[in-house]
Amino acid sequence: MKSMFDSDRMSEELRSLKVDVTRLLSTAGEEMFDSSKERAEALADQIKAALAELGETVSDEQEQLQGLIAERPMTSLASAFALGVVVGFMLRRH
C-alpha cells in the first residue's frame, strides 16, 4: 500500500531543486550581485537626497515656527495648552 505522502520522492525532488538553485546562483550570482549592488547604491543616493531635502524643509519650518512663537507668545501658549487638553481627553477615552 502506497501512502499519499511519499517522503523518498519528496526528498529527491528537494535535492534536485537544491542542485538547480545552486547551479543558477553560481552562474548568475555574480551578475545579480553587481546589479543589486548598483541598484542599492542608487537607492541609497536617492534616500540621502530625500533626507537632505527633508532636513532643509524642517529647518525652514522650524525657523518660521520660532518666528511665529516669538511674535505671538501668548497665542502660542494658549494653542499649546488647548492642544494638550484635547490630547488628554482623547487619551482618557482609550
Disulfide bonds with the S-S distance in Angstrom:
none
